[in-house]
Amino acid sequence: MKNSVSRYSHLILASLFVVFPFSAFSGEAPHAFGFEAARASIKEFTVPAGLEATLFAAEPMVLNPADMDIDSRGRVWVTEGANYRVSSRMHQKWGVLRPEGDRIVILEDTNGDGSADKTTTFYQDPTVNTALGICILGNKVIISSSPYVFVLTDTNGDDVADRREILFEDGGSGDHDHDLHAFVFGPDGKLYFNFGNDSPQLRRPVAVKDLALHGAVPPHQSEPVIDLAGNAINQQGKPYRQGMVFRCDLDGSNVETLGWNFRNNYEVAVDSFGNLWQSDNDDDGNRGVRINFVMEFGNYGYTDEITGEGWGTGWKNAQSKGASEEERPLYHWHLYDPGVVPNLLQTGNGSPTGITFYEGKLLPAEFQHQIIHCDAGPRVVRAYITTASGAGYKAEVKDILRTTNSWFRPSDVCTGPDGSIYIADWNDAGVGGHYMADQKLETMTGRVYRVAPKGHKATTPKLNLDSAQGCVTALQSPNQATRYLAWTKLNSMQKSAEGDLVKLWRGQDETYRARALHLLAQTKGAERKYVDEAIKDRDPEIKVTGLRIAREAKMDLIPFVKALQKDPSAHVRRECAIALRHNPSPEAPGLWATLAQQHDGKDRWYLEALGVGADQQWDKYFQAWLTQVGPNWNTPAGRDIIWRSRSRLTPDLLVKIVNDRNLPAKERDRYIRALDFITGPEKDKALVDLLTSAVPLK
């Protein structure tokens, strides 16, 4: 049974004046309520030339949108947060505003005028209060609402959930901004997701039979998730800490931990080549909000890798030695420690939220194939224009939407089927601290905007999923929910879809080629054929994609690394290094050494990729490198590799470097710090050697 109401049926015109208890909330002016007030606020928006922002939906249709997704029909799905931080854990004074629980609503424009005129409640329950994630996968909807990840299924097509299942749980208390976040469908047919540092672990239910559609989850057994590296996923430092990002099969099996030691990595975006992009919030007020290219299996440095200690101790020590205030954000992420992957960009203070990777063609070319990201603190939606830099990237900031309206708080951004982007606005006087100004349900606000070229009328391309050709067309959609439908249908067709996919693979659009490659490499009997083609391709990012596909498929990676070990692209060599991680082949150490010899002593991305590749095999890999370089190890690049290494041979070489009288004091501290990441008698001997050294230590 559908539960739909008109946009205007319960329109309440009101205004809200709130005095806020702390400075992060600056709502001194009265705040207008309702659709027309929301439309008027558009006049305060600034967008790039040629684009315009229009209002898609507003209160009372939608309140406090926490997260958003868009389906293949162009409908906007929103998780609401009227019951924000109402558990006994948070003790917020406004209490439960909706006893029946928060809603998951579908917003739809039925008459094509560009604004939603119909809302459908897909699900409502206290277990999804302020759910931080929603992912539309056909008739299934994944809802991230810590401590649970629910799969809600509409079995009869009436846009109302009929079945509730638990996919994962985090063993925590929930009701926190740093918990489980949204799932996204990747180009490889897998799910990607993350959680912040309030989620203590990842677990799955052992058996929850006949879980009721509504109500509290009954007591049940669960078990820790063991990832493909053989590790229990928790924050105990063995080896993971703090926030993490994951990949798994559609049914939740075969979980991989792809990165860790974030603070609150709010969402993850995955592009067609398999690159992962995230934002992460600093300890508020330390100008350390960051954007990350997630190089797989890396440590991202929020806490000390070994001790789990926060960044403040190291920062105070650095200050005592003259570190400038400008270095604070670098110490915040332990970027002076070996074994920490660098940041793509640091954007200062903020409250980063939703993120997407834009692969549409509707927005201007400068925004195509780029990260688009919301930051609710400075009230802005930005694009990060990335270009390759060594084995990583560099980026510059380009605003897409900014406003003087102090209540604009963008919470998420998604791409519609026509390439328009939609922005969810939590709409409050402030953000952070688990506080909100909107404390009355009858005047609570929330908006969704659309950004597109001026005069563009939103459209939804008609899908034909009954033929391989129609599915290949749908696979080219900028909308993830559409690509999911196309991907699953094409994957089920196998050989009968190969011909149409090959046409896309042989084309000129590299993004579409990558999408086709992911499917062709899962065609039974042809897997190796298409990976071989990718490895020999003209485009380095296609080579990278081929290597990743081979790694996920557990193919023999040594022949591919042999073919690419001296590739001119540092991106390709980066992936070669990562491909050698935990590889038992006797040829792996020599290949790693060859890759290591190509480090230029300046590229931190490349250095950390070498570190990822040598994990658990440092002795063999490092010895192979020393054998190749012989006495010529003492170069800037060689010293860099020694600084990053964790071999039993490392301490002695570190002592030799430290004892160089020409070494600046700051550099000496850097190499001494590297000893903290090594254990064993070799380190103990090195420390004795340092203490008895003729070179004074400071």
N, C-alpha and C positions, 0 to 999 in steps of 0.2 A: 504494500500500500504506500502511495506517495504522500509526502508531507510537504506541500509547496505553498508559498505565500507570495503575494504581489509585492513589488518594491515599495508601494505607497500604502499598503493596507494598514500598517501600524506605524506610520510616520509620526514621530514625536519631535516637535520643534522646541529646543531648549538650549540653554547655554550652561557652562560649568565654570565656576571659579574656584580654584583650589590654592590653598597656601601649603607649600611643600616643606617637609621637615629637613631636607638637606639640599645643598646647592645644585646637585645634579639635575634637579627638577625645577625648571624655570618657567612655570606656567602662570605668570602674574596676570596676563590678560585673559578675559573671559573666552571660553572656547565654544564655538557654535557647533550645533549638532544637526545631523540630517543630510539628505542627499544634496539639496541645493547649497547648503553651506559647504559641503565637500566639493561641489563643482566650483564654487566661488574660490576655494583655496588654490585651485589649479593656476589661477592668475599669478600666484606667487612663485611658481616653478620656473626654473631656468633649465633649458635643454639645448643641445647643440643645434646649430643652424640646420634647417631642413627637417628637423624632427618636431613632434609635438606630443605632449602628454594629455591624455583624456581620462575622464573618470569612468571606470567600468562598474564599480559597485561601492556602496557605502552603507553605514548604519541606517536603519536597523537590520538590513539584510545580512550584514556580517559585522561581527564585533571582535576586536582584538585578534586579528589574524596572526597566528604564531608561525605557521608554515603553509606551503602552497604547492600544488602541482596542477598541471593542465592536461586534460585527456585528449584523445585523438579527435574529438568532436569540438574542441575549442572551449570546453566548459572548465571553469576554474574551481578547483577543490581546495577548501581551506580548513585547517584545524583552528578552532577558536580557543581563546584563553580568557574567558570571563571569570572562570574560577582559577585565577592566577595565584599560585603560592598560598593555597588555603589549607594545607595539611597541618597537623599538629607540629610538624617539624619546623614550619616557618612562622606560625603564630601571627600572621598578618591581621591587622585590626578589622579589615573590611569583611572577613569571614566568607562563607560560601554564598555566592550570589546566585548560583543556579543549582538548587538541590538535585535536580534531575541530571546534572552533569553537563560538561561542555559538548559542543556539537562538531561534527564533521559535515560541512555543508557544500553543496554543489551550486555554483552560481552560473546562470545561463542567460545568454542574450537570444531570445526566441524570435525577435522581430527584426534583427539585423541593424538596429540603430546605434550599436556600439556600446550600449550599457546593459548590464544584467537586469532582467525584469522577472526572473523566476529564481527562487531558491528552494532547494530540496535538502532535507536533513537525511543524510546517508546513515548517520549513526549518532547516538547521543548516550553518554554514560559517564559517571565520575571517573572511571578508569582511563579516560582519554582527556582529562582536564589539562589544558594547555599542552597538548601533544606537540613535541618538537619536530616531528617528521611525518611526511605523507608521501607515498610513492604509488602511482596508479599503474597496475600491470593487468590490463584487460579487465576481467570481472573481479580481480583481487586487489585489495588495497592494503599496503603495509603501513602500519601506524606505529611510530616510535613514541612510546609514552612510558618512560621509566617508572618502575623497574622492568617493564615488559615491552617486547615488540610483538604486536598483534598482527595477524593476517585476517582481514575481514573480507568475506566473500559474498557477492550478490549472486545467488544461485539461479534466480528467475528473471533477472534483467529489469527489475522495477526501480533501480537506483536506491535501494535500501538494503543494508547488510542483513544477511540471513544466517551467517555462520562466523564464529570467532574462534581462532586458534592462536597459540603462542608459538612464535618462531624462535625467539631468544629471550633471555632475561639477564639483568646485570647484577642481581644479588644486592642491590642497594635500596635506598629509601625513596628514591624518586623525588618529584616536586622540586626540581633544581634546573637552572639554565645550563649546567655543565654535564648533562646526561646523554642518553642515546639520542642521536640525531637522524636525519632522513636517510633512507636508502635510495640509491639511483641504479638504473639499469645500464650496464656497460656494453661496449661494442662487441665484447667477447661472449655475451650471453650470461654474464655473471652479475651478481649484486655487489655494490660497493656501499659502505656505510662507515660511520665513526661514532665515537663517544668522547665526551669531555672527561675531566679528571674527577668528577663526582661519581662516575660509574666504576665500582671497584673491580669488576671482573665481567667475563662473558660466560653465560651458562645456557643450557637448553633443558627444557622439561623432559623427564624420562617418560612419563605417561600421565597425560591429563585427559581422561576420557569424558566425553559428553560435557565439555566446557559450555556453560550457559552463555547465551548471546549477550546478556547484560549482567551487571553486578560484579562484586569483588571476586577476584580469582581465589578459588579455594586452596587450602594447603595442599602441597603436592611435592613430589620428589623432583630434584633437578640435578644435573651433573655439570662439572666444568667442561667448557669447550677446549679441546686440545687441537691446536692448529697444525698445519701440515709440516711445520718445523719441529713438531713434537713438544711444544711448550703449552702449558696451561696459561690461558689468557687472563692475567690479573696484574695488579700494580705492585707486585712484590719485588720487582727488580731482577727477575730471573727469566728473561732479561728485560721485560717490559715495565714501563712506568707511565703513570699519568694518562692523558688522553691518547687514543689510538685510532687507526683507520684500518679497515678490513676489506677483504674480498671473499665471496663464498658462492657456491652454486645456488640456483633458484630455490632449492629446497632447504637451504641453510647448511648443507654439508660442505666439506672441504674448505674450511675457513683458513685464510691466510692473514697474518698480521703484517700489514704493509708499511707501517710507520708508527712510532710511539714517542712518548715524552712531549706531548702537546699539553697546553693548559685547557683551552676550550675550543677545539677545532670544530667549528659550528656545523659545517656541512662539507661534503666533498663533491667536486665536479670532475667528471671523466670525459675526455674528448675522444674522438674516433680513433686515435692512434694508441689509446690506452694511457695517456698522461693523466696524472691526478693533480688536482689543484685544490687548495684549502686556504682558509684564513684561520688565524688563531689570536685570541685575546691575551693581552699581557695582564700582569697584576695591575689593576686600574691605576692610571696616573703616571705610568713610567715610560710613556711615549714608545711603547714596544709592540703595538699591534703589528702583526706580520701577515704576509701572503707567502704561501709555500708551494713550490713545485715539489710534490712528494716523490722523491727518489726512493724506490721501493726498498724496504728492509732497513731504513735509516732511523737513527736516533735524532730527535729534533730539539733536545737540550733544555727543556723547561727546568728540570732538576738535574743535579749532579748524577751522572751515569752510574757511578759506583756507590755513593752513599745515599742518594736520594735527597740530599740536602738542597734547600732553596738557593736562589742566586744571590741573596743578600750578603752571605758570608764572603763569597769571592769578590763581590763588588766593594765591600768595605775594605778588604785587603788591598784591592787595586787602588782605591781612593787614597789609602795611606801611602801609596807609592807614586801618587801624582796623576792618576787617571782622571781625565776630564769628564765633565758631566755629559758631553756628547757621546761618551762611550757606554753610558748606562744601558741603553737598549741592547747593546751587544753582549754585555755581561748578563743581562736579563735572560738571554737564551743560551748562555754558556758557549758562545761562539768562539771563544779563545781556547776551548778545550778540543783535543783530538777526538774524533768520533762523533762530531755534531755536524749534521748536514746544514749548509748555509740557507739563509732565507732569500726568497726571490726579491722581497721588498719589505721595508718597514714603513708604516704609514702614520706613526705617531699615536696619540691617544684616540680611543674610540671604543665602540661596542660592535664588533663585526658580526654579521648574521648570515643571511642566505647568499648563495653563490651559484653561478652557472657558467658553462663554457658555451659561448654563442657560436653556433655553426649554421646560422641562417644566412640568407642573402638579401633580406629586406632592409636592414639597417645599413648605413654607409659603410664603405669598404674598410675604414679604419677600425670598426668594431667587429668585423667578421673574423672568426677564428681567434677570439680573444676572451679573456675572463671578464665577466660582469659580476659585480659584487655589491652587496648592501652593507653600509655601516650606519647603524642606528644612532651612534653617539654624535658624530658631526652632521647627521641628517643628509646623507648623500648616497647616491648610487653611482659607482665608478666603473670604468673599464680600465683594465691593466694591459697596456699594449706591450706584449712580450716579443722579444727577439732573441735568437740564439746567442749565447755568450759562453764560449768554451764548451764544457760538458753540461752547462746549465743554461740559464736564461738571465736576461735583465729586463726591466719593465719600467714604463713611465705611466703616469696617471692621467686619465682623461675622464672628466666628469660627464655623466649621462643625464643625471637629474639631481638638482640641488634646489633648495628653497629657503626662504627666510621664515617660513612657518615653523614655529618652535615645537609644534606637535607632530611634525612629520618624522616617523620612526620606521624606516624600511626594514622589514623582517625577512623578506624573501623575494627572489626574482626568478621567473621561469619564461621559457619561450613557447609561444603558441604555434599552432600548425602552419600559420602563414608567415612566421618569422617575426611577428610583433613580440615585444617583451612585456610582461605583466609584472607589476611591482606591488607586493602586499605591504600595507602600512599599518603597523600596530597602533599608531596614532595616540600618542600620549605626550605629556609635558616633559618626560624624561625617560631614561632607560638605565637599567642596572640596579644592583643592590636588592633585587627581588622586590622592587617596589613599583607601584603604579599610581597615577593620579586619578584615573577613571575608576572610581570606587562605587559607582551606582549603576546598576544594570540598565535602568531606564534611560540613562543619558550616555551610556558607553559608546565609544566610537570605534571605527575600523574602516579602512578603505582599500580598494584595489584600483590601480591605474594601468593604463596601457600606453606604451611609448612606441611610436611608429612614424614613418614619414608623414609630413603634413598632408591632410586630405585622404590618407589611405583608409579604406574601409576594410575592417576585419573580415577575413574569409576563412573558410575551412575546406581545404581540398577534399573532394570526394575520394574515398578509398575503394580500391578493388583488390581484395585479399583472396580472390578465388583463382587467380592465375599467378604464375611466377613473375611475369612481366609487371603486373599490378603491384605485387609485393616489393619488387625491386624499386619501383617508383616511390612506394611508401617508405622504403628504407632510406631514401634521400631526404626525408622530412627533417626540419630543424627541431621537431617536437619529439621528446624522448618517449612518451607514451605511444606515439604512432610508430616509432622505430621498433619498440618492443613487439607490437603486433606483427609488423613485417618480419622481424628477425625470427620470431618463434615459428611463423608459418613457413618461411623459407628453409629454416633448419629442419623442419619436419618433412619437407619435400625432397631433401637430399639431392640425388642425381638429376631429378627432373627440374631442379632450379639452377643447375650448374651453368647451363648455356646463357641464361639471362644475367646471372651474376658475373660471368666471365666478361660480358660486354661492359659492365660497369667497371670491372677490374682493369680492363684494357683502355679505359677512358683517360681523360686528362685531369679530372678533378681529384686531387690527392686525398681529400677527406672521404669522398665516395669510394675511392679505390680501397682505402683502409677498411671501410665498413664491409665491402665485398670480400676482402681478404679474410677477415675474421670468420665469415661464413664458409667460404670455399675451403679454408683449412680445417673445417669440421665436416667436410664431405667425406663420408666413409670410403676409404681406399685411395683418396687423393690428397690426404693431409700433407704428406711430405712434399708432394709436387708443388703445391702453392707456397709453402714455406721456402722451398728452394728458389722459386721465382722471386719472392720478396727479398731474400738475402742478396740476390744479384741485381736488384732494382736500381734505377738511376737516382731515386729519391732517398736521402738518408733516413727520413722519418718512416718510410715504408720498411727499410731494413730494420730499424728499431722495432717496428710492429711485428715483423716476422720473427725476430729473436724472442720477443715477449710471448708470442703465440707458441713457439717451440718450447719455451720454458714452462708455460702453463700446461701444455700437452705432455710434458715429461719426455720429450724426444731426447735423443743423444745430442747434447749441445756442442760437444767438442768440434765436430766438423764445421759447424757454423762459426764458432769463435775463430777457428783456424783461418777461415775464409775472410774474416773481417778484422783480424787483430791489428792490422795496420791501415785500416780505413782512414781516409783523410778527415772524416767527421768525428769530432770528439763525442758527439751524442751517441754515435754507433759504438765507439770504443767504451764509452761509459756502460752501455748495456751489455757489452761483452764481459766487462769486469763483473757486473752483477750476475750475469749468467753463470759465472764460475763459483758462486756462493754454494758451499757445501757439496761441491762436485768431487766425487771420489776418483775420477780418472787420474792415472799417473801422468798424463799430459797436462793436466790443469795447472800445476805450479809453473811450468815453463811458459805457458800461455799468459798467465798472470804477470810473470816477470817481464815478458815482452810488452805487455800493456803498461806496466809500471815504468818502463824505460822511456815511455812517451809522455810522462808527466812533465810539464814545463816549470814546475815550482811555483806557479801562480794561480792555478785553477783549483779552487777548493772543492768544487763539484766533482771534478775528476778524482781528486785525492780521496774524497769520501766514498766514491764508487769503488775505488781500489780497496778501501777498508771494508766495505760491505762484502766484496767478493772474497776477501781473505778470511772472513769470519770462521772461527773454529779450526782454521788450517794455517795460522800465521807462521808457524815454524817452517813448514814445507814451502810455502809461497815466498816467504822472506828469504830463505836460504837460496831459493832458485834465483831470486833477484840479485842477491849478493854474488852468486856465482857468475851471473852475466855481467855485472858492472865491475867486478874485481876491486882493485884499489881505488877506482874512480867513483866511490860512493859519496865522497865529501863535496857535493855540489849543492846549490840551492834546492834543486829538485830532489836530490838524494836525501838531504837533511829533512826535507818535508816528509818523505816516505818513512824515514826512521821515526820522526815525531809522531806519525799516525800509527805506526806498527805496534803489535802486541806480542812479538816473538821473544823467545828466551834469549836471542842474540841482541835484542834491542837495548837493554840497559847498558851494556858495555859501550855501545856506540853512542848512546846519549851522554855518557860520562866523557867520552872523547870530545864530543861537540861542546859540552859545557866548559871543559878545561881549555878551550881555545881562548887565549888571552885577548884576542881581537873581537871576541863576541860581545855585542852590546848587552848591558845588564838586563834590559827588557827581554831580549831574545834568550838570555840564559834562564830567566824565570820560566819562559815558555817551555824550554826543553826539560827543566826540572819538573815542571807540572806534569809532563808526559809520563814520568815515572809512576805517578799516582794510579795509572790505569793498567799497571803490570804487577803481577804477583810472582812469587817464587824466589828461590835462593839467588838467582842471578840478579834480581832487583836488590836483595839484601846486600850482596857484595858491592853492587854499584853505589849504594848509599854510603857504605863504609869508605869506598874509594873517594866519593865526593867530600866526605868529612875530613879525610886526610889529604885532600888535594892542596896544592900550593896556591891555587886560584881562590881568592876569598869569595865566599858565597854571601849574598845579601838577602 
